Amino acid sequence: MALPRGLLGIVALLFVAWLLSTNRRRFPFKTVLGGMTLQWLLALVVLKTEPGRAFFDGIAHVVTAILAGADAGANFVFGPLAGSHPDVAWKAVAGIKIMSTIIIVATFSAIGYHYGLLQRLVSAMAWLMTRTLGVSGAEALAGAANVFFGQTEAPLLVRPYISRMTRSEIMALMTGGFATVAAGVMAVYVDMLGGGDPGRMVSTARHLMTASLMSAPAAFMLAKVMVPETQVPQTAGRVRVELSRETRSFIDAATAGAAQGMKLAINVLAMLIAFVALIKVLDIGLSAFGRLEFMAPVVASMGLKELNLDGLLGLLFAPVAFLAGVDSGDYRSFGGLLGKAMATNELIAYASLGEMVRTGGMSERSILIATYSLCGFANISSIGIQIGGIGGLAPDRRADLVQLGPRAMLGGAMACWMTGCIAGVLL
């Protein structure tokens, strides 16, 4: 049943995107066929071939080595508070581990950027996307950069072009940011889901890297279906990366990266505290409302023990869980994760998924599909982040960013779900 459900899920997501299209007569067949080919090829290579698995496992080992370095730095500064004591649970030190992981990944990223390694890798990926998907050079560069950088950092590579981008290019730029995750937070998810088990951490890193790569072409597919190209982009058919850098040496790059990582870490921790608190307050209100005499039968008819956000989101997104090929007993738990990721952010959802890993809250197969389906920044708060970040680079396009934001966020979420559907077929 996994194959027909997964294929039905892909068709359903493309159909929803087409229904939301600004021009249904201009269906981007080349982009859809090219994107689907890239997605399936990457999934098959990584999940079904030994060379592909070995290659990505090698990269995953590098990720776990970086995490070990983050732990060493945190242990030096915080001692047992960093989780070095066997009796200290992960949740008790989550803030410190998240902060140290983001800082060390930002440091290595800054070093890679200083020497032009990341720019060249992004350029190669962008060249492939322009040839296979038929997209412009600027949007291909941004889409490739989103696999490594954040949703506001990636547009910096195409800053000179943003003001002259078409609406379709702006849509693709935003959707790619929503559909992928930055390396810094990806490493945090590895730590959350790995549970300290080296083998599981390597496997999780491989799946997360594959998910982010797969969702990049999916984002182009859905963006071009929802807002088809009706103009001629300025950078049609060409890719060019500027190798400009602000740092002057290895040490300068490392210190600048650490400082940037600390700012990002503080922002992430603030969001976690705020959204966990908001969810708790909302759950208290919903629970009290659900216990009222006239509401109790309604709550029971929905199959809920009590009214809360997880239960409501689980019901709302259960159809997506079915289409993704999740095991039947996990529909609501899986749906709750998808809803929580969109309503709050993916960090909250991955934290909940990590708890399920530790407690056996879902089957192993469902956990893997969730790992793929949650791997993006598609949430309501990210709309404001992108409008502020990209709008700061091109203030004259702010109106377009505001208008396209909700549509792009939905497109990014559906791109991640499409990746989850393919994973559900192959896992």
C-alpha positions as CSV (number, residue, x, y, z in Angstrom):
1,M,0.0,0.0,0.0
2,A,3.0,2.4,0.5
3,L,3.5,2.9,-3.3
4,P,-0.1,3.9,-4.3
5,R,-0.5,6.1,-1.2
6,G,2.8,7.9,-1.8
7,L,2.0,8.4,-5.5
8,L,-1.5,9.6,-4.6
9,G,0.0,12.0,-2.1
10,I,2.4,13.5,-4.7
11,V,-0.5,13.9,-7.2
12,A,-2.8,15.4,-4.5
13,L,-0.1,18.0,-3.5
14,L,0.5,19.0,-7.1
15,F,-3.3,19.3,-7.7
16,V,-3.7,21.6,-4.6
17,A,-0.8,23.7,-5.9
18,W,-2.5,23.9,-9.3
19,L,-5.8,24.9,-7.7
20,L,-3.9,27.8,-5.9
21,S,-2.2,28.8,-9.2
22,T,-2.3,32.4,-10.3
23,N,-2.4,31.2,-13.9
24,R,-3.7,27.6,-14.3
25,R,-3.2,27.6,-18.1
26,R,0.6,27.9,-17.7
27,F,1.6,24.6,-16.1
28,P,5.4,24.3,-15.9
29,F,5.8,20.8,-17.3
30,K,9.6,21.0,-17.6
31,T,10.1,22.2,-14.1
32,V,7.7,19.5,-12.7
33,L,9.2,16.7,-14.6
34,G,12.8,17.8,-13.9
35,G,12.1,18.3,-10.2
36,M,10.4,15.0,-9.9
37,T,13.3,13.3,-11.6
38,L,15.8,14.9,-9.3
39,Q,13.8,14.1,-6.2
40,W,13.4,10.4,-7.1
41,L,17.0,10.0,-8.3
42,L,18.4,11.4,-5.1
43,A,16.1,9.3,-2.9
44,L,16.9,6.1,-4.8
45,V,20.7,6.8,-4.7
46,V,20.7,7.5,-1.0
47,L,18.1,5.0,0.2
48,K,18.5,2.1,-2.2
49,T,22.2,2.0,-3.3
50,E,25.2,1.1,-1.2
51,P,27.5,3.7,-2.8
52,G,25.0,6.5,-2.3
53,R,24.4,5.4,1.3
54,A,28.1,5.2,2.0
55,F,28.8,8.6,0.5
56,F,26.1,10.3,2.6
57,D,27.1,8.3,5.7
58,G,30.6,9.7,5.2
59,I,29.2,13.3,5.3
60,A,27.1,12.3,8.3
61,H,30.2,11.1,10.1
62,V,31.6,14.6,9.6
63,V,28.4,16.1,11.1
64,T,28.7,13.8,14.1
65,A,32.4,14.7,14.5
66,I,31.4,18.4,14.5
67,L,28.7,17.6,17.1
68,A,31.4,15.9,19.2
69,G,33.5,19.1,18.9
70,A,30.4,21.2,20.0
71,D,30.1,18.9,23.1
72,A,33.8,19.3,23.9
73,G,33.5,23.1,23.8
74,A,30.3,23.1,25.9
75,N,31.8,20.7,28.4
76,F,34.8,23.0,28.8
77,V,32.6,26.0,29.6
78,F,29.6,24.4,31.4
79,G,31.0,21.1,32.7
80,P,28.2,18.7,33.9
81,L,25.6,21.2,32.8
82,A,26.5,20.4,29.2
83,G,25.3,16.8,29.6
84,S,28.6,15.1,30.3
85,H,27.3,13.5,33.5
86,P,25.5,10.2,32.7
87,D,22.6,11.0,35.0
88,V,21.8,14.3,33.3
89,A,18.9,13.9,30.8
90,W,19.0,15.6,27.3
91,K,16.0,17.8,28.0
92,A,17.7,19.2,31.1
93,V,20.6,20.5,29.0
94,A,18.8,21.1,25.7
95,G,19.4,24.9,25.7
96,I,23.2,24.5,26.2
97,K,23.4,21.7,23.5
98,I,21.4,23.7,21.0
99,M,23.5,26.8,21.6
100,S,26.9,25.0,21.3
101,T,25.8,23.1,18.2
102,I,24.7,26.2,16.3
103,I,27.8,28.1,17.3
104,I,30.2,25.4,16.1
105,V,28.3,24.8,12.8
106,A,28.3,28.6,12.1
107,T,32.0,28.7,12.8
108,F,32.8,25.9,10.3
109,S,30.3,27.5,7.7
110,A,32.1,30.9,8.0
111,I,35.4,29.2,7.4
112,G,34.1,27.3,4.4
113,Y,32.6,30.6,3.0
114,H,35.9,32.4,3.6
115,Y,37.8,30.0,1.3
116,G,35.0,29.9,-1.3
117,L,34.2,26.2,-0.7
118,L,30.5,26.7,0.0
119,Q,30.0,29.2,-2.9
120,R,31.5,26.7,-5.4
121,L,29.3,23.9,-4.1
122,V,26.2,26.1,-4.3
123,S,27.3,27.2,-7.8
124,A,27.5,23.6,-9.0
125,M,24.1,22.7,-7.6
126,A,22.6,25.9,-9.1
127,W,24.0,25.0,-12.6
128,L,22.4,21.6,-12.3
129,M,19.0,23.1,-11.4
130,T,19.1,25.6,-14.3
131,R,19.7,22.8,-16.8
132,T,17.2,20.3,-15.4
133,L,14.4,22.6,-14.1
134,G,14.6,25.4,-16.6
135,V,14.7,28.1,-13.8
136,S,16.7,31.3,-13.9
137,G,20.3,31.5,-12.6
138,A,19.3,33.8,-9.7
139,E,16.5,31.6,-8.3
140,A,18.7,28.5,-8.8
141,L,21.5,30.1,-6.8
142,A,19.1,31.0,-4.0
143,G,17.5,27.5,-4.0
144,A,20.9,25.8,-3.9
145,A,22.1,28.1,-1.1
146,N,19.0,27.4,1.0
147,V,20.3,23.8,1.4
148,F,23.2,25.2,3.4
149,F,22.3,28.6,4.7
150,G,19.2,30.0,6.4
151,Q,16.2,31.5,4.7
152,T,17.5,35.1,5.2
153,E,21.2,34.3,4.5
154,A,20.8,32.5,1.2
155,P,19.2,35.5,-0.6
156,L,22.5,37.4,0.1
157,L,24.0,35.5,-2.8
158,V,21.5,37.0,-5.2
159,R,21.1,40.4,-3.5
160,P,21.9,42.4,-6.7
161,Y,19.1,40.7,-8.6
162,I,16.2,40.7,-6.1
163,S,14.9,44.2,-7.1
164,R,14.6,43.0,-10.7
165,M,13.3,39.5,-10.1
166,T,9.9,38.6,-11.6
167,R,7.1,37.7,-9.2
168,S,7.6,34.0,-10.1
169,E,11.3,34.3,-9.1
170,I,10.3,35.9,-5.8
171,M,7.9,33.1,-5.1
172,A,10.6,30.5,-5.8
173,L,13.1,32.4,-3.7
174,M,10.7,32.4,-0.7
175,T,9.4,28.9,-1.2
176,G,12.9,27.5,-1.3
177,G,13.6,29.2,2.1
178,F,10.5,27.6,3.6
179,A,11.2,24.1,2.2
180,T,14.8,23.6,3.4
181,V,16.8,24.1,6.7
182,A,20.1,25.6,7.5
183,A,23.1,23.5,8.5
184,G,23.2,25.0,12.0
185,V,19.7,23.9,13.0
186,M,20.0,20.6,11.1
187,A,22.8,19.6,13.4
188,V,20.5,20.4,16.3
189,Y,17.9,18.0,15.0
190,V,20.6,15.3,14.7
191,D,21.3,15.8,18.4
192,M,17.6,15.8,19.3
193,L,16.8,12.6,17.4
194,G,20.1,10.8,17.8
195,G,19.6,10.2,21.6
196,G,23.4,10.0,22.1
197,D,23.5,6.8,20.0
198,P,26.4,7.3,17.4
199,G,24.8,4.9,14.9
200,R,21.4,6.6,15.1
201,M,23.0,10.0,14.9
202,V,24.8,9.1,11.6
203,S,21.6,7.7,10.2
204,T,19.6,10.7,11.2
205,A,22.1,13.1,9.7
206,R,22.0,11.2,6.4
207,H,18.2,11.3,6.3
208,L,18.1,15.0,7.2
209,M,20.6,15.9,4.5
210,T,18.8,13.9,1.9
211,A,15.5,15.5,2.9
212,S,16.8,19.1,2.6
213,L,18.3,18.3,-0.8
214,M,15.2,16.6,-2.1
215,S,13.0,19.4,-1.0
216,A,14.9,22.0,-3.0
217,P,13.7,20.8,-6.4
218,A,10.2,20.2,-4.9
219,A,10.1,23.8,-3.8
220,F,10.7,24.9,-7.4
221,M,8.0,22.6,-8.7
222,L,5.4,23.9,-6.4
223,A,6.4,27.5,-6.6
224,K,6.3,27.5,-10.4
225,V,2.9,25.7,-10.4
226,M,1.5,28.2,-7.9
227,V,3.0,31.3,-9.6
228,P,4.0,30.4,-13.1
229,E,6.6,32.4,-14.9
230,T,5.0,34.9,-17.4
231,Q,8.1,37.1,-18.0
232,V,11.7,36.7,-19.1
233,P,14.0,36.7,-16.0
234,Q,17.1,38.8,-16.1
235,T,19.3,35.8,-15.3
236,A,17.6,33.3,-17.5
237,G,20.0,30.4,-18.4
238,R,23.1,31.7,-16.5
239,V,24.6,31.1,-13.1
240,R,27.2,33.4,-11.5
241,V,28.4,33.4,-7.8
242,E,30.3,36.3,-6.5
243,L,33.2,35.1,-4.3
244,S,33.2,38.2,-2.2
245,R,34.2,37.9,1.5
246,E,34.4,40.2,4.5
247,T,36.8,38.1,6.6
248,R,40.6,38.4,6.1
249,S,42.0,35.1,7.5
250,F,41.1,31.7,9.0
251,I,41.0,33.1,12.5
252,D,38.9,36.1,11.5
253,A,36.4,33.8,9.7
254,A,36.2,31.5,12.8
255,T,35.6,34.3,15.2
256,A,33.0,36.0,13.0
257,G,31.2,32.7,12.5
258,A,31.2,32.1,16.3
259,A,29.7,35.5,16.9
260,Q,27.0,35.0,14.2
261,G,26.3,31.6,15.6
262,M,25.7,33.0,19.1
263,K,23.2,35.6,17.8
264,L,21.3,32.8,15.9
265,A,21.4,30.6,19.0
266,I,20.0,33.2,21.2
267,N,17.2,33.8,18.7
268,V,16.5,30.1,18.5
269,L,16.4,29.7,22.3
270,A,14.1,32.7,22.6
271,M,11.7,31.2,20.1
272,L,11.7,27.9,21.9
273,I,10.9,29.5,25.2
274,A,8.2,31.7,23.7
275,F,6.4,29.1,21.7
276,V,6.5,26.3,24.3
277,A,5.0,28.8,26.7
278,L,2.3,29.8,24.2
279,I,1.4,26.2,23.5
280,K,1.1,25.5,27.3
281,V,-1.1,28.5,27.9
282,L,-3.3,27.6,24.9
283,D,-3.5,24.0,26.0
284,I,-4.7,25.1,29.5
285,G,-7.4,27.2,27.9
286,L,-8.5,24.4,25.4
287,S,-8.5,21.8,28.2
288,A,-10.7,24.0,30.4
289,F,-13.0,24.7,27.4
290,G,-13.2,21.0,26.5
291,R,-14.3,20.1,30.1
292,L,-17.4,22.2,29.8
293,E,-20.6,20.2,29.9
294,F,-21.7,21.0,26.3
295,M,-18.2,20.4,24.9
296,A,-17.4,17.1,26.6
297,P,-19.5,15.0,24.2
298,V,-18.0,16.8,21.2
299,V,-14.5,16.1,22.4
300,A,-15.3,12.4,23.0
301,S,-16.8,12.1,19.5
302,M,-13.5,13.3,18.1
303,G,-11.8,10.5,19.9
304,L,-9.8,12.8,22.2
305,K,-9.3,12.3,25.9
306,E,-9.0,16.0,26.3
307,L,-9.1,19.1,24.1
308,N,-5.6,20.3,23.3
309,L,-3.5,21.7,20.4
310,D,-1.8,18.3,19.6
311,G,-5.2,16.6,19.3
312,L,-6.8,19.2,17.1
313,L,-3.7,19.5,14.8
314,G,-3.5,15.7,14.6
315,L,-7.1,15.5,13.3
316,L,-6.5,18.3,10.8
317,F,-3.3,16.9,9.3
318,A,-4.2,13.2,9.6
319,P,-5.0,13.0,5.8
320,V,-1.5,14.1,5.0
321,A,-0.2,11.4,7.3
322,F,-2.2,8.8,5.4
323,L,-0.9,10.1,2.0
324,A,2.7,10.0,3.3
325,G,2.3,6.3,4.0
326,V,2.6,6.5,7.8
327,D,1.5,3.4,9.8
328,S,-2.2,3.5,10.5
329,G,-1.8,3.8,14.3
330,D,0.3,6.9,14.0
331,Y,-1.9,9.2,11.8
332,R,-2.9,11.6,14.6
333,S,0.6,11.7,16.2
334,F,2.2,12.4,12.9
335,G,-0.5,14.9,11.9
336,G,0.1,16.7,15.2
337,L,3.8,17.1,14.4
338,L,3.0,18.6,11.0
339,G,0.5,21.0,12.5
340,K,2.8,22.0,15.3
341,A,5.6,22.7,12.9
342,M,3.4,25.0,10.8
343,A,1.7,26.7,13.7
344,T,4.9,27.2,15.8
345,N,8.2,26.1,14.3
346,E,10.0,22.9,13.2
347,L,12.2,23.0,16.3
348,I,9.2,22.4,18.5
349,A,8.0,19.6,16.2
350,Y,11.5,17.9,16.2
351,A,11.7,18.2,19.9
352,S,8.4,16.4,20.2
353,L,9.6,13.8,17.6
354,G,12.7,13.3,19.7
355,E,10.6,12.5,22.7
356,M,8.7,10.0,20.6
357,V,12.0,8.4,19.6
358,R,12.9,8.0,23.3
359,T,9.5,6.8,24.4
360,G,8.5,4.7,21.4
361,G,5.5,7.1,20.7
362,M,5.5,6.1,17.0
363,S,6.8,3.3,14.9
364,E,10.3,3.5,13.5
365,R,9.0,3.8,10.0
366,S,6.7,6.7,10.9
367,I,9.5,8.4,12.7
368,L,11.7,8.3,9.6
369,I,8.9,9.7,7.4
370,A,8.4,12.5,9.9
371,T,12.1,13.2,9.8
372,Y,11.7,13.9,6.1
373,S,8.4,15.7,6.3
374,L,9.4,18.2,9.0
375,C,12.7,19.2,7.4
376,G,11.9,22.8,6.5
377,F,11.2,26.3,7.9
378,A,7.6,26.4,6.7
379,N,5.8,28.1,9.6
380,I,3.8,31.2,10.2
381,S,6.5,33.1,12.1
382,S,9.0,32.5,9.2
383,I,6.7,34.6,7.0
384,G,7.6,37.6,9.0
385,I,11.3,36.6,9.1
386,Q,11.5,36.4,5.3
387,I,9.6,39.6,4.8
388,G,11.9,41.4,7.2
389,G,15.1,39.7,5.9
390,I,14.6,39.8,2.2
391,G,12.7,43.1,2.4
392,G,15.8,44.6,4.0
393,L,17.8,43.6,0.9
394,A,15.2,45.0,-1.6
395,P,12.8,47.4,0.1
396,D,11.1,48.1,-3.2
397,R,9.8,44.4,-3.4
398,R,8.3,44.4,0.1
399,A,4.8,44.6,-1.2
400,D,5.3,41.4,-3.3
401,L,6.9,39.7,-0.3
402,V,3.9,40.4,1.9
403,Q,1.5,39.3,-0.8
404,L,3.3,36.1,-1.6
405,G,4.4,35.1,1.9
406,P,1.5,32.9,3.0
407,R,1.3,31.2,-0.4
408,A,5.1,30.5,-0.4
409,M,4.9,29.2,3.2
410,L,2.2,26.7,2.2
411,G,4.3,25.8,-0.9
412,G,7.3,25.1,1.3
413,A,5.3,22.9,3.6
414,M,3.9,20.9,0.7
415,A,7.4,20.5,-0.7
416,C,8.5,18.9,2.6
417,W,5.4,16.7,2.6
418,M,6.1,15.6,-1.0
419,T,9.6,14.6,0.1
420,G,7.9,12.7,3.0
421,C,5.6,10.9,0.5
422,I,8.6,9.7,-1.6
423,A,10.4,8.6,1.6
424,G,7.3,6.7,2.6
425,V,7.4,4.8,-0.7
426,L,11.1,3.8,-0.4
427,L,11.5,3.2,3.3
